[in-house]
Amino acid sequence: MQSILKISIPQKWVTTFEKRTNLNWTEIRIGLLMWSVFIIFLAMVQFSTPDLPDNDGYYHIKLAYLMRTEGLTPDFNWLPLSILNAREYYDHHFLFHVALIPFTFGNLITGAKLAAVFFASLAFMSVWNLFRNQRIPLAPLWAFGLMAVSEAFIYRMSITRAQSLSLVVLMVGLDWLMRKKYKRLAFLGFFYVWLYNAFPLLLVLAGGYMAVNWLFTRKLELQPLLYASIGIALGIIINPFFPYNIIFTTSHILPKLFDTTSISVGSEWYPYDTAQILKNSLFALVAFISGTFALGFHGKRMDIRTAVSFVLAVLFGLMLFQSRRFIEYFPAFALVFAAFAWAPLIQSARDQTANRLYKWLPSIALIAILIPGVWMTQQSAQASIQKSKPFQTYAESSAWLAANTPPGSRIFQTDWDDFPRLFFYNTQNTYLIGLDPTYMLYYNQDLYYTWVDITKGRIDNPSALIAGNFGSEYVLSDLKHTNFLKVAAKDPGLIEVFRSDDSVVFQVVLQN
């Protein structure tokens, strides 16, 4: 491997770099090779279709473009009837959008896909870095296991969203916890708040570590939770969106934790059934179960790091049974637990110098599992991502609206998750609801439920309400809202002005 990646660097530079980074030059070359493999694997999944795998990616890359061209905090006027109105707006992915800016030069869809590949590869490298720092035998092979553990995990890592960078934060945090670099958690907590609103997970991480450490040592070390809390508190208070970041977090996160099915939200907030988990994450479950068997095989009390990884894998597993959005965490932590649990057995086998076959058996076994696992996961992930909606969806209708409606005019759309694509293609107009239906619900419940009734075709002649209650002069609907379309066809106040293969646009014309 050294001959493959041989680079001529002055020895003085190498020595200085190794001392400051805890990396030697061989590990750097191994890391670069691994990073290349991860990027190739993820790119093969990502670019198996020209479309983005998720609606929200269109929103994120377009907002990053606006941040580059109009300033880091552009006036967010596009959802005036929600808690993301211009006065209360909170960019809960602020640093993620900043990180997306370099990918906004050129074609935005291509940029979004490249960003997803790059950020996911960083997440994979953070797991390898954890294994390397913990001196896990066969660390590269264990890290390559990320490409095999779960088709759903790879799919989620392929979405242009903050989950992959969130996983980086958690893996870096776990590494620092295990190396007792507690003070660094303050910086990490501050960064996490500005990156993504999943920052409470850092408290879960620190709290889990603290509890396990107390069980093993009977010493209550409060520093991990203390420093993480300090960093998070500072990130909340020292924030360009304060105090609306607090209002948003309590309105968006807490209701879903305790009442996920009260209204129709995104599918990611609902749990998988057992059959789905067995289908899309079988290798993650196998990794977790194998780790528990490994604990029995070596017959010794597990060490703290193994116990911590076990507790975290269980916690994220329970979260996964509550909401499928945690599929981006459980497979990775299940793999980490398996690697820690098997480490003593693998090291023992490698120390058996008298029997060369026994020494190499762990490597052979891992490779034998990885090859079919990676291939099967890649094929399944490609099949899933190829089912994405065409990127051209709503492009024609958006172009018509941009060309034929007054700037700033409000569009009444019949589906809340159409907003990202409409926003991507047309920022001249404003929209009724988007990103999450609770954003309108917590702004005005009466408006939200009136919108639901209209879109389901429960209200005859809705044009008066659309104009009077929502201030909209135009309506955009996909062609699947058949009940609404039947009502609209009978409403003299709704005049069809444009139709494409995926949607129809009505103008609201009130009768005297």
N, C-alpha and C positions, 0 to 999 in steps of 0.2 A: 504494500500500500504506500510505503514511503517513496518507492521509486516512481510510482504513478504520479504522485503529487509533489515531486521534488522541486523545491523552489530555493534559489540562491538568495539568502538573506544574511547580512553581517551578523556574526555570532553575538556581538555586544548588544545589538538590538533585540535578538531573540532572548537572551538572558534577562534583560530588563523587562521585556514583555511578560515572560513567564512568571517573574516575581510579583508583578503588579496584578496579574489576572488569574493566578492559580491555574494557568493553562501551560502545557508544554507544546512544543511545535508539532509533535506527532499527533497530539489530541486535536490541534487546530486543523491539521490536514484531514484527519478522520471526520471531524465535524463538517468541514467543507464538502467532503464526499457525501456524507449523510444528508446534508442540506440539499445538495443537488438531487439526490434520490427522492427526497420528500417533494421537492418542487416539481420534478418530472411526474411523479405519481399524481399529485394534486392537479397539475395542469392537464393530464390525460383525462381526469374526471371532469374538470371544469370546462375544458374546451371541446368536450364531446357534443356540445350543443352551442349554438350562437346565443341562446337565451340565458337570462339570469335565473337562478333556481328559486328565487323568492321575490315577492313584490317589493319588500322594503329596501332591497338593494338599489332600486331606481331612485328612491327618495334620498338615501344616504349619499350616493355619488353626485346627485344634482345639488344637494345642499352644500357638499364640499366644494363643488364648482362655484357656487354663489359666494361662499366664504373666500375663495381665492380672488374672485372678480369684484366683490362688493365690500369686503371686510370680514373679519372673523366673527362678528356678531351682526349679520344682516337683519333688517327689520322683518320679522316673521309675520306677514299679513295674510297668510294663505288659509288659516283655519280660525276665522274670527269668532265662530260660535262654539268654541271649545276652550278647555283650560290651556291650550297652546295658542291663545290669541296674542296679539302683538304686545299687550301690556304685561301679561303673565307668562310669556314664553320662557321655557327652560330647555336648553339643549342638553339632554341627559346623555348624549354621546359626544360631547364637545371635543375631547381629545381624539376620539376615534375619527371624527370628521376632519380634524386637523391632520391626522395621519393619512387620510384619504387624498388630501390636496395634491400631493405629487402625482397621483394617478388620474388627475382631471385634465391633463394636457392631451389633446387628441380625442379620439372616440371615447365617449364616457362609458359605454357598455363594456368595451374592451378594457378600459381602465379599471372598472369595477371588478371584472373577472381576474385581472392581474393582481389587484389588491387582495382579493379573497385568497388566492394562491399564496401570496407572500405572507400574509398574516397567519394563515393556517400553518405554513412551514415554520414560522417562528414558534407557534404553540408546540409543534412536534419537537423542535430543537430544545425548548425549555424542559421537556420531559427527559430528553437525553442528558441535558446539563444536570438535572437532578440526579439521575443515575450515576453520572460521572463523578459528581461531588460526593456521593454516598458510596463510591467505590463498589458499585454493583457489578458482579462478574457478567461478562457478555452484554455490557450496557448498550452497545449499538444494536444488537439483535433484539433486545427487549424494546428499545425505542422504535425499531422497525415494526414491532407489533401493533403500533398505532394505526398502521395501514391495513390491519386485519381485524381489529376488535369489533367493529360495528359499521355496517353500511349507513345507518342513520347518523352516526357520529361523523362519518366522512361527508355525508350530504350537508349536515349543519355547518361543518367547517368550511364548506364550499360556498356558503352564503356570505354576501358582502355585508356582514354585520359585526358587532363588537365581540361576539362570543369567543372567537379565537384569541383575541388579545386578552379577554377576561381569563381564559385558561392560562395564558402566559403569566398573568399576575398571580394566580393561585399557585402555580407550580414554582414560581420564584419565591413566593411567600413560604411555601412548604419547605423549600430548600433552606431559606434563611432561618426558619424555625428550628430545623433539625441541626443546623450549625450554630444555633444560639445567637444569631445576629439579630436580636430582638429590636434594637433601636431602628434598624432599617425599615421595620414595619410601619413606622410613622410616615416615612416618605412614600411607601407603597400605598398606604391607606389614602393619603392625600391625592396621589396620582389616580387611584382607582375611582374615587368620587368624580373626578373630572372626566374620566374615560367612559364610564358606563354605570347605570343605576343598579347594577348587581353587586355594588360594593359591600352590602351586608354579608356577603359570602366570606369576606376576609375575616370577619368576626367569628363566623362558623369555624373557619380554619384555625384561628388562634385559640378559640374556646375548646375545640376538640383536642388540640395539642396540649393545652394546659390541663385538661381533665385527665388525659392519659398519663401525662408526666406526674401528676399527683398520685395516681393509682400505683405507679411504679416506684416512685421515690418518697412518697408521703411528704413531699415538699410542695407547697402551693406557690408556684411562680406566676405572679400576676403580670410580669412585664410584657409577655406576648399580647395579651388582651388589652393591656393599658396603652402600649405604643400604637397598636392598630387603631384603637378607639380615638386616641389623640389625633392621629393622622386623618382619620375619617371626619372627626369633628372640625378640624381646621379646613379640610376640603369643602365641607358644607358651608362654613361661615365665610371663609375667604373664597368667594365664588362670584363670578360676574352676574349670576342669575339669582343670587340671594335676595329675598327669602322665598322666591317662587319655586326654587328647587326643593324646599321642604314641603311646600303645599303639594307639588306634583308627586313627590315620592309617596306621601301618605295617601294621595288620591288614586295613584296608579298601582302601587305594589300591594299595600295592605288589603284592599278589597279582594284581590285575586287570591291571596293566600288563604282567606277565610271563606270565600264564596265564589269559586271559580265559574259556576254555571248559572249565576243569576241573570246574566244577559249573554248574548252570543258574542264571544270574543274570538281571537285567533285560535286556530286549532292547536297551536303550540302550548296553550295553557291547559289543555285537557290531557288526561293520561292515556298511554297506550293500553290496549288490552294485552293479556298474557301472550296470546298467539303472535301479536305484532312484535313484542319484545323478543320472543324466541326466534322470530324470523329475521329481524334487522340487527340484533345485538347478541347473537348466540355466542360468538367468540369472547365477548366481554363477560358474559355469565360463566363461560368455561374457565376463563382466566381467574375470575374471582373464586370459583369453587376449587380450582386447582391449588390456589394459594392456601385455602383452608386445609387441604390434604397435605400440603407441604409442611405445614406446622406440625401435623401429626407424625410425618415421616422422620423429621430430625429430632423429635422427642424432647426438645429443650424449650424452656420458657422463651416466648417471643420477646424480641428487644423492643425498645420504645418506638423506633421508626416503623417497624412492622405493625405494631399496635395502632399507631396514629393513622397509618395508611388504611388499615382495616376499618377503623371507626369512620374515617372520611368516606371510604367506598360505600359503607353501609348507609351513611347519612345521605349521600348523593343518590344511592339506590332508592331510598325511601322518597326522596324528592322526585325522582323519576316516576315512581308510581303515582305521585300526585299530579305531575305535569311533565309532558314530554319534552319541554324545552330544556330539561336538565340532562338530556341525552348527550349534550356537548361536554358534560363533566363526568358522569358515571363511568363510561368505558375507559377513560384515561386514568381515573383513580383506581378502577378495578385492576388495570394493568400494572400500575405502580405497586399496589398491594401484592400482586402475584410475584413481581420482580423481587420485592423485599423478602417475601416469604420463602422463595426458592433460593435466595442468595447463599445461605449457609450450606445447603446441600450441593449447589453447583460449585462453590469454592472448595468444599471437601473433595468432590470428584476431580477437580482440576489439580488438587494437591497430590493425587495418587500418581506419582511419577512412575511407579513400577508397572502400571498397566496403561499403556498409551491409548487403547481403545476406550477404556473407562474414563480417561481424562477428557477425551473429545466427545464423549457421548452426549453431554448437555448441549453442545453446539449443534451437533447433528440433529438432535431431537427438536431444538428450537427452529432450525432451518426447515426441517421436514414439516413442521406445523405452519411456518410462515409462508412458504411458497404457495400452497393451495389457499391459505387464508387470505393472503393479499390479493391473489387473482380473483377469488370469489367476491371479496368485498369491493374490489374495483369494478367488476362487472355489474354488481348490484347497484352501486352508487351511480355509475354511468346510466343505467336503466332508469333510476329514479330522477336524475337531473334532466334526462331527455324528455321527461313528461312535463317540463315547465311550460307555462304559457308563452306563446311567441312574443318576442320583444316588441313587435310592431303593434301589439294590442293597444287600442285607443289612440294610436298615432294619428290616424286620419281625422278622427273626431276632434282631437286636441288641436290639430292644425286648423280645422275649420273654426273652432271657437276662438282661437287666437287671432284669426284674420277677420272675424265677423262680429265680435262682441266688444263692447267698450272695455278699456283697461280697468282692472279691479272688479269687474262685474262678477257676482257670486253664482257659481254653478251648483245646482241641486243634483247630486248624484245618488243613485239608488243602492249603492253598495259602498260601505265604509272603506273596504280594502282596495278600492279602485284608485284612491288618492295618490299613492306613490307613483303610479304610471302617469296619471294626469299631471301631477306636479313635474315629473321628469320632462314631459313633452311641452308643457305650457305653464309658465309661471306668470303669465299676464293676468290670468283670472284668479279668483279666490274660490275656495271650496267649502262645502258644508261640514264634512266629517271625514276624519282620516286617521291613519296609523293605529288607532284603537278606539272602539266605540265608547269606552268609558270616558274619553276626553270630552265628548259632548254631554254624556249622561251627567257628569259632575259639574258641568257648566250650567245646564238647564234641563232638568228631568222632563218637564212637560214638552219641550222642543224635541228631545230625543224620542220619546214615545210617540209623538205625533209623526215624526219622521219614519219610525218603524211602521206605523199604521198606513202611511201613504205608500211606502215602498212595497208593502205586501198587498196593495190593492184593496184595502179595507175602507177607504174613504172615496166616495164618489165626487167627481168634479174637484180634484185637489188643487187646481191651479190657483184659487183664491188664497188658500193656506200657504202654498209655495211662495207666492209673491208677498203676502201680508206678514206671515209669521217668520219666514226664512229670508226674505229680501232677495229672492232669486228670480231672475228674468229668463234663465235658461235651465233646462234639465238634460242630464245625460244619463242614459240607462243602458246596461248591457242587454242582450236579447234574451237572457234567461229569466228576467223578471216578468214572466208572462202575465201574472195577475195585474201588475201595475200597468203594463202595456195595454191590456184590455180596457182598463179604466181610462187611461190616457187617450185612447182612440175615441172614446165617447165624450171627452171633455172638450167643449168648444174653446176653452181657454188655453189649450195646449196644441200648438201647431207644429207638426213635424217639419223641420227645416234641413235636416241632414241625416243620412243613414249610411253606415258602412257594414262590413261583414261581421263586426263584433259589437256594434252599438248604434244607438239612435239619439239624436239631439232634438229637443222640443224648445220652442220659444213660448214663453208665457205671455199671452195676450188677454188681458182682462176685458170682459164685456161691460159696456156701459149699461 
